[in-house]
């Protein structure tokens, strides 16, 4: 439940909580990796392995959002630096 609260917090202001996306990505892909290893070892069935689909999607979405926020904040920093130089 703690991670669900963190995801809601990130969603409320992604630019502000951009760095919280890093542990979110690790959490999502860590679970996907764990379930994948268990499936490969034959310790869980196909239906149990399919449970990771939403987590894999959320991991990809967090990674995409983090990279887009990084590019966006980089452009804002360049724009503010340019404005400071021009004045």
Backbone torsions as a table, in degrees:
resi	resn	phi	psi	omega
1	UNK	NA	-30.1	-179.5
2	UNK	-62.1	-40.5	179.4
3	UNK	-68.7	-33.6	177.3
4	UNK	-62.8	-40.0	176.5
5	UNK	-64.9	-39.4	178.0
6	UNK	-64.2	-39.2	179.0
7	UNK	-65.0	-40.0	176.5
8	UNK	-64.0	-39.6	178.1
9	UNK	-63.7	-45.3	177.9
10	UNK	-61.0	-42.8	-179.3
11	UNK	-65.4	-25.2	-179.5
12	UNK	-71.6	-30.0	-179.7
13	UNK	-156.7	79.5	-174.5
14	UNK	-59.7	-35.0	-179.4
15	UNK	-66.3	-40.2	-178.7
16	UNK	-70.9	-40.0	-175.9
17	UNK	-103.0	30.5	-178.3
18	UNK	-57.9	-40.6	-178.4
19	UNK	-69.1	-21.9	175.5
20	UNK	-71.2	-12.8	177.5
21	UNK	-70.9	-26.0	-179.2
22	UNK	-63.0	-53.5	176.7
23	UNK	-65.9	-25.5	176.6
24	UNK	-66.6	-41.2	177.6
25	UNK	-64.0	-44.8	178.9
26	UNK	-61.5	-41.7	-179.7
27	UNK	-63.5	-46.5	-177.8
28	UNK	-67.1	-50.4	-178.1
29	UNK	-72.4	-26.4	174.6
30	UNK	-63.0	-42.2	178.1
31	UNK	-67.2	-43.1	179.0
32	UNK	-61.3	-44.1	179.6
33	UNK	-63.5	-44.1	179.8
34	UNK	-60.7	-47.2	179.9
35	UNK	-66.1	-35.9	177.2
36	UNK	-64.0	-42.5	178.3
37	UNK	-64.4	-43.7	178.4
38	UNK	-62.0	-37.4	178.3
39	UNK	-67.7	-44.5	179.9
40	UNK	-61.8	-37.2	178.6
41	UNK	-76.5	-6.7	179.3
42	UNK	79.6	17.8	-178.1
43	UNK	-86.9	-16.8	174.8
44	UNK	-132.8	158.3	-179.5
45	UNK	-89.0	-179.2	-178.9
46	UNK	-63.6	-42.2	-178.5
47	UNK	-63.3	-36.8	176.7
48	UNK	-69.1	-35.7	-179.8
49	UNK	-69.8	-28.9	-179.7
50	UNK	-70.4	-14.8	179.3
51	UNK	-64.0	-21.9	-176.8
52	UNK	-77.7	-10.8	-176.3
53	UNK	-54.0	-48.5	178.2
54	UNK	-64.5	-36.4	179.6
55	UNK	-67.5	-38.1	176.5
56	UNK	-63.4	-42.3	178.0
57	UNK	-62.3	-46.8	179.2
58	UNK	-62.8	-37.2	176.8
59	UNK	-62.1	-43.1	177.7
60	UNK	-64.9	-42.1	-180.0
61	UNK	-65.8	-40.5	176.4
62	UNK	-63.6	-41.0	179.1
63	UNK	-63.7	-43.3	178.4
64	UNK	-63.7	-45.7	-180.0
65	UNK	-63.1	-40.8	179.8
66	UNK	-63.2	-43.7	-179.5
67	UNK	-68.5	-37.2	177.6
68	UNK	-68.7	-38.1	177.5
69	UNK	-67.2	-36.4	177.8
70	UNK	-63.2	-44.1	179.2
71	UNK	-66.0	-39.3	-178.8
72	UNK	-66.7	-45.9	-179.7
73	UNK	-68.4	-30.7	175.9
74	UNK	-65.2	-41.3	178.6
75	UNK	-67.3	-37.8	178.9
76	UNK	-65.1	-39.0	179.5
77	UNK	-66.2	-40.7	178.4
78	UNK	-65.0	-42.1	179.6
79	UNK	-64.4	-40.5	179.4
80	UNK	-70.5	-35.3	177.3
81	UNK	-66.7	-41.0	178.5
82	UNK	-63.0	-41.8	179.4
83	UNK	-65.4	-36.3	179.8
84	UNK	-68.5	-37.8	179.8
85	UNK	-68.9	-37.5	-177.0
86	UNK	-71.3	-23.2	-178.1
87	UNK	-88.3	NA	NA
